[in-house]
Amino acid sequence: MDDTAPTLARREKSAIVLLAILQSLLLYLVEYGDGQGWPILSDLSGQVPWYTLVLVVPSMMQLSLHRLDDPRFWSNTVLATAIFGAAAAWAAWSVTGAPGTTASATLGPFAVSMALIAFVALPYLQVRLALGRFGAPYGDLFALAWQNALTLKVVCVMTGLGWLLLTLWQALFQLIGIDLFHRLFSEDPFIYMASGLFAGLGVLVARTQHRAMQVARNVLFAIFTGFLPLAAFIAVIFLLTLPFTGLAPLNAAASTAATLSLLVAALVLLLNAVVQNGRASPYPRALRWLVDAAMVALPVFAGIALHAVIVRIAEHGWTTDRFWALVAVVMLGAYAVGYAWAALRPAGAWMTKLPRVNVAASLLLIGIGLLGNSPILDPHRLSVASQLARIETAANETVVDEAVRDRLEYLRFESGRRGVAALDALAEAPRASKEFVSTLAEIRERPARHHWETERTPPESPAQLAARIQVPAGQPALPEALLAAVLVRGEGENPYCSRYSGTCIANHLDVDADGRVDVLVCHAAENDYVSCHVFVESAGAWSAQGQIGTWIEDENQRRATLESIREGRITTVAPRFRDIAFGDTPPKRVETSEANAVVATP
């Protein structure tokens, strides 16, 4: 189909570039509208459909446009707009109505599934433009899918190279004191418009240079042809090793499903590139048998991955991520079974059934993906019901363990409006322990899952900041000059104590052993991170001269550390080796395998 692709007229070429620029400007518009508080663009209920339609529909138009006066082109556009708009509207409804919901937790799987559906469905829309129907020879679908994939790669390269040249442009003029281009290229409207221009030119180059793209595809296929036997060998020796190790290590590992799914996906991709649209085997008999053996083994890997996901769901219940993980494993399992069936060929044929498997699997992927983003297979409804059932069994327990707390937080922040509604109903349950009721109330009222994610109103004066910083009993109050220095520091590099929730504690401590008392200001966030800054006085002015930060994942150790800081039980430990300076060079710290100092100064 690449060889017979119609030549684009000048009007269509211009339309492709203008579509890309318009797409980028529409993306900028939603960012600008969000900043201005516009009713539709400043809320997820409007942003989700906007981003979905602006990212998907114009991209599909650019990749498929041949004639602007073709009614099928516009009917394809209307069909794509209706389908993806409906899915986006449902996703927006699910995620809104729940203040504090982590958008990435609910919208991340939606974005990935929409991108995958658009990529798989686009060749069917493209063949409709050429043949007048959605059905087409597999060779056409195969060529169009790889053409689209390579076009997207060209777009990335074109955009990257374009920005490299613009960066060089502004850097050259900065050398002679002209800052105009640096300021211009840093403005958001220019960034969006230039990126759209580069992307549109990339699509245009890829769609007009048919021979070059075909050569690039052949080179890529040649590389994949060389790597398929290696991947098959890895799969076969791994399978032969399993009888000696057993499945226990796989059941104990947390990444079993992901790793085995990646193996299946890699073999599927490589075999597709090698077989293409019915190519004979390029391998000698021994390598062909090796590849066949790997294909026949694919259902085993897919089955183990499926078992790992099912066990995880049985142990911890459904979540949105686990729903989509199951969908991914089931889809790979369909490919695995189909490829194993294709490998068990009649004598003299090689993978002749593969095109039928790919077409069936692609249609299945589109169907499941759309159903999973609709009320029919709503993963949020399934996840909320599963987690709520597990929570209700523990509601009367006198101690609320971490598992129950995690499930409550999942419903509050990662399940959209359905999770919040479930917690509201749970709060009205007549039977529950006092601690459970208290925990539930605290989580429902929390504005974000982690306190450190919640930005507070910055204090405007040292007195307001002093109210946020604890001082151990027996230690003097913090001087106003120090509080002013912390405020200044909070505007830039260290915003924790002045801007974010968490525990702030200040200790008077001679950190540098110079006989004068310094102040160690520590902030403990809810994400297990403790950060301390050393403030030193010089000529009546205070400034931050050193810092230390550490992750404390163990809850008991974290509480003990906070208690030590809160009570002022902090000591300094002199390093085993003093810093070394070679001549007039700045001193260097001697690195050792031991942690010899509490605070590391820059």
N, C-alpha and C positions, 0 to 999 in steps of 0.2 A: 504494500500500500504506500510505502514511502516513495517508491520510484514513480508512482502514478499520481501522487498528491498534486492537486491543482495549484498553479502558481497564484500567489496572493496579489491582487491588484493594489494600486497605491492607496485607494480609499480604505481598503481593509487593513493594510499595514498601518496607516495612520490611526485607524480605530483601535487597533491592538495597543499601541503606545498610549493613546488618550485614555483608554480604559484603565490601564495600569496607573496613570497619573491620577485619574479620578478616584480610583480605589484608595490610593495613598492619602489623598486629600479628605476623603470620607473617614478614614481612620484617624486623621488629625482632628477632624471636626468633633468626633466623640470625645477625644481627650480634652479639647478646648471646652466643649460643652459641659464636661464633668467638672472642670475647674471653675466654670462660671455658674454652676448650679442649675443648668437648664433642666426642666422637668423630666424629659424623656431620657436624655443622655447622661444624667447624673445618677441614675438608679439602675441596678442590675436588671430590672424588668424591661428596660429599654436597651441597655448595653448588650445583653446576651444576644437578642435577635439581630441587633445592629452589627456586632462583630461577626456573627455567623454568616449573615448574608453578604456583608461587604468582603469578607475573606474568601468565601466559597464561590458565590455566583460569578463575580467578575473574573475570577481566576479560570473557571470553567469556560467562560465566554472567550477569553483570550486564547485558550488552548484549542478551542474547537472552531473558531470563526473562519469561514471561507468566503461567504458572500453575505453582505448586510441585507440584501433583499430576499434572502432565503427564508420563507415562513417557518420551516422546520427549525432553523436556528433560534428564532424567537419563541417558538413553542417549547423548545428544550429549555430556554431560559425561564419561561413561566413555570414549567414543571419543576425545575430545580429550586426556584424561589419558593414555590408552594411547599415542597417536601421539607427542605431545610428550614424554612421559616416556621413550619408547624413544629418540627422537632425543637427548634430554638425557643419557641414560645412555651413549650412544655417544660424545658429545662429552666427557663426564667421563672416560671410559676413555682417550680419545685424549690429553687434556691432562695426566692424572696419570701417575705413575710416572716423572716427569722433573723432579727438583728444579731450581729456578732458571728454569723455563720462564716466559716472558712470557705471562701469561694473556690479556692483551688481544689478542696476536697470533693466538692460536688460537681464542679465544672471541668476539672481536669480530664476525667474519663469521657465526658461529653465531647470535649474538643478533639481528643484523639480519635474517638469513634467517628465523628463527623468528617474529619480529614481522611480517614481510611475509606469511609463509604463514598465520599466524593471521588477519590482516586480510582476506586474499583468500578464505580458506575460510569465515569466519564467515557471510557471507550465505547460503551453501548450507545451513549448519546452521539458520539462522533460517527459511528457507523450508520446511525439513523440519518445523519446529514448526507452521507455518501450514497446509501442504498435505499433510503426511505423506510427502513424497518430496523427494529432493535436487534434482531437476529442477524448474525453475519458469520462467515467462515472464521474458524479459530485463528487462522493466520493473520487476519485483519485486526482482531482484538488483541492478539499478542503484540503485533507491531505498534499499535497505537498506545498500549500500556507502557511499553518501553520507551517510545517516543516522548510520552508525557513525563516519565521519570527523568529522562536525560534533559528534557527542557527545563525542569525545575532545578536540576544541577547547574545548567548553564546560567539560569537566572541568579543563583547564589554566587557563582563565580563573577558574573558581570557586575552585580551589585557590590561585591567586595572590591573588585578592581577599580570601579568607579570611585568608591570612597577613599581608596588608597591614593588615587590621583588628586582628589580634592584635598586630602590631608597634606599631600606634598605641596599643592598650590598654596594653601594658607601658611604652611611652614616657611616656604621660600619668601613670601612677602613679609612675614614676621621678622625674618633676618634683617630686613632693611627698614624696620620700624613701622611698617604698614599693617595695622591690625584689623582693617576693614573686612577682609575675607574671613578671618578667624571668627569675628563676631557674626558675620552673615551665615557662615556654614554651621554655626552653633545654634541658630534659631530653629525652633521646632517646625514651623511651616516649611522652611527650606529643606530640612532633613527629610521630612515626609515626601515632599515633591521630588527631590533629587533621587531618593530611594525608589519611588514609583517610576521615574524616568528610566533609571538603570534597569529595573526589573522588566519594564515593557520592552526595552531594547533587547534584553536577554531573550524574552519570548520570541521577539521578531527574528533575531539571529537564528535561534534554534529551529524555527518553523520555516525559514527560507533557505537554509543551508542543508538541503536534504542529503546530499552526498557526504558532507562532512559529518553529519549526525549518524549516518549509516556506518561510516568508517569507525566513528567513536563507539558505536554499539557493538560492532564486530570485534574491536579491540577488547572491550569489556567482556564480551562473551568468550573470547579466547582466554582471558585471565581466569574466568570462572571455570572454563573447561579444565584448566590445569589444577584448580583447587578442589574440584569435586572429588577426585579419588582420595585426596588427603583427608577431606572431611568424612568420606565414607570409611576410610581406614580407622579414623578416630572413633567413629560410632561403633564399628564392628569390634574393635579391641576392648572398648568400654563394655559392650554387651557380654563379651566372653569373660570379662573380669568379674561380672556380677555374681556368678555361681560361687566364686571363692570368697567374696566379701559379704554376700548376702544383702538384703534390702534394709537391714537395720541402720547403717550409716545414712542411707538416703532418707529414711523416715525421721532421723534425728536432725538432719540439716534443714535450715530454714529456707534455703535457696534452691531446693530440689526442683520445684515446679518451674521456676524462672529459668534455671540453667538448662534443663531438658527441653523446655519449650524453645529456647534459643537454638539448641542443637537441631530440633525438628525444622524450625523456620529457616535455618541456614541451609540445610539439605534441600528443602523445598525450593528455595531461591536459586541455588546453584544448579539443581537438576532442570529447572525451568529454562535457565539460560543456555544449558547444554542441548536439551532436546529441541528448544525453540518451537517451531510449528510442525514438527514431524521429522526432524533431522535423524539420519541414521547414526548409530553409535560411533563416536570418534575414537573409541578405545579398543585396544587389543582384548582378546577374550578374557584374560585374567583380570584386568581392570574392570571390564564390564561386569564380570561376576561379583567383584568387590562392590561396585555401585549397586547392583541388584540386591546383594545381601543387606546393604545399609538401608535400602528402600523397604525391604521386607521387614526389617527390624524397627522401622519407624513407629508402628502401632504399639510396640513394647514401650518405647520412650514416652509416647503420648499417654499411654495407660498409666505409667508410673507418675507422670506429672499430674494427670487427672486425679489419681488416688491421693497425692499430696494435697491438692487443693480441697478435695472432699473431706479429708481428715482435718484440715485447718478449719473448715466451716463447721464440722461436727464439734470441734473443741471450743471454738470461740464464737460461733454464730455467723450469720450473714452480715456483711457490710457491702457498701457500694463497690469498693475495690475488689472484694472477693467475688462479687457477682461478675464483674468484668474479667477478672482472672479466670473464672470458670468458663465464660464465653470464649475467651482467647484459647484456652486449652481445648475446649470442645471443637473450635474451628480448626486448630492444628491437628486434632485427632481425626477430623474429617479428611483433611489433606493426607494425613499419614495412612489411613485405611485406603484411600483412593490410590495413593502412589504405590502402596504395597500390592494392590490389585493390578495396577498397571505393570508392575515389575514381573508379575507372574504371567508372562505373555506366552502366546503360542510360539512354537519353534520358528525361527527366522524373522520374527518381528521384535522391535525394541521400543518400549514405551508408547505404543500406538494408541493406547487408551488414555494417555495423559491429557490431551485436549478436552476430552469429555469430563474428566475429573476437575480440571481447572474451571471450566465454565460452570459446572454444578456448584462447586465450592464458592465461587465468586458470587453467584446469586444467593446462596445460603448466607454468606457474610453480609450482603446488603440487607437481606430480610431480617436477620437477627439483630443487626446493628440498629435498624430503624425501630424494630419492636422494643429493643432495650431502651430506647429514648422516647418511649410513648407510655401511655397509661396501661398498655397491655402487659408489658413485662417491666413494670416500674421497679428498678432496683432499690429506690428509696423506701417504697412501701414494704418490700420484702425485708430489707435490712432493719427498719424500725420495728417491725413485728417480731423479728428474731431477737434483737437485743432487748426489747421490752419484756419479752417472755422470760429471759434470763434474769433481768433485773427484778421482776416481780417475785421470783422465788427467793430472793435475798433481801426483800424489803423489811422483813421482820427480824433480821439478824441484828444483834446488839452492836456489832462491829462492822463498819463498811470498809471492805478490803479494796485494794487497788483495782482489781478487776471490775468491781461494781462501779467504782468512781470513773474508770475509763469508759465504761459503757454509757454512763450518764453524760459524760462530756462528749462522747460520740453523738448521742442523740441531740445534744444542745447545739453543737458547733459544726457537725459534719453530715447532718441528715436533712438539712433544709427545713422547710415549714412542717413536714410530717414529723420530724423528730421533736421539734418544739411543741407541737400539738400533743404528742405522746407524753412529754414531760408535764404539760399542763394537766392532762388527765390523771397522770400518776400522782400529782400533788394533791388531788382530791380523793385519793384512795383512803378508805377509812382505817385500814390496818397497816401500820408501819412503825418501826422503832424510832425512838427520839433522835438517834444519831443519823439515821437514814433521812428523816425529814429535814434535819439541819443541813446535811450534805446536799440534798436535792435543792433546798432553797438557795444555798450559796451558789450552786452551779447555774441555776436558772437566772439569778440576778447578775451574774458575772458578765461584763460586756465583751470579753474575749476569752478564749480557752486558756491562754497564758497571761498572767498579769503583766509580764514584761512587754507584751504586744500592745498593751493599752497605753496610749500616749495621754498623759495628763496635761492639764493647763500649766504651762511653765510658771514658776514663781517669779514675781516681779520685783521682789525685794529680798535682801538677806534675811529679814525676819520671817518671811514666808518660807524660805528654804530651811531655816533653822527648825521649823516645826516638822519638817520631813526627816531630818537626820537625828538619829538617836545617839546619845553620848553615854558611855558606861557610868554607873554610879561612882561618885567620888572624883570624877574628872571634871575640870572646869568647862564652862560653856565655850562654845566656839567663838573666836573673835570675829567681829563684823567684816574685817578685811579678808579673812579666810573665806567666809561665806560669799563675799563678792567675787573672789577668785574662782570658787566653784561654779558660781553662776556664769561667769565668762567662759569657763571650760565647758559648761553644759551646752553652750551654743554651738559647739563644734565637735571636738573629738570625743568628749566624754559626756554624753547627754543623760546618762542613766539616772543619777540622783535628782537632777533637776526636771526631767521630762517624763520618765517612765515609772510605772508601778514597780513595787518590790521593796526590799528592806535596805535602808541606808543607815550605816553606822560609822561614826568617826571616833578614832582613838588617838590620844596624844602619846607619841612614841618617838624616841630618838632613833630614827631608822639608819642614819648615816654615821652614827657614833661620833658626832662632832661636839657633843656636850650641850647642844640646843635641842629643844623639843620640836619635833615635826608633827604633822597630823596625817594619819592614814585614813582616807575616806573610802569605805567599801560599800559596794552595792551587790546585793544577792538577788538574782532574778529567779522567776519561777521555772526557768528552763535549765536549772542546775548549774548556772554559770555565776561565779563570784569574781568580781572585778574590783581591784583596789588601786587608788592613786595616792602617791606620796606628795603632800604639799609642804614646801619648805619656805621659811620666812627669811627675807633678806632686806635689810634697811626698811623694815615696817611693811613690806609688801610680800604677799604670798603668791607662789606659783607652783604648778605641778611639775615635778622633776623626775618622777619615776612611776612605773605602774607594774602591776602583776595581775594575771587572770588565770583562772583554772576552772575546768569542768569537774563537778562532783556529782556523779551519777547515783552513787549509793545514798539513799534517803537518810539513813541513820548517820552516815558520815557528814552529810550536808548539815543536818540539824546540829551535830556536835560542833562543826566549824562555826556555824552562825552563833551558837551559844558562847563559844570562846571569844568571838569578836565582840558580841554584845556585852560580855562581862569584862572585856579588856585583858583577857589572858593571852597576850600576844608577845612573843619574844623574837629578837633578831639573832641570826646565826651568822657569824663571820665566815666568809668563804675560805676554803682551804688554801687557795692560792690567790695572791693579790694580782691585780691587773698589771699587764706588762706593756710598756711603751718602748718602741724601737726608735731611738733618736727623738725627733720632734713630732713623730706621728702620734695620733690619738691613741690612748691606751686600749688594749684589747683584753677581753676577759678570757681567762683560761677555762676551756670547756672540760668538765669532768663528768663521770658517770653518776655522780651523786648530786642530789639537790641540796646545795650548801647555803642557799640564801633564800630569805622569805620574799624579798623585793628585788627585782632586776631593774637597774637604772639604765636608761639609754646611753 
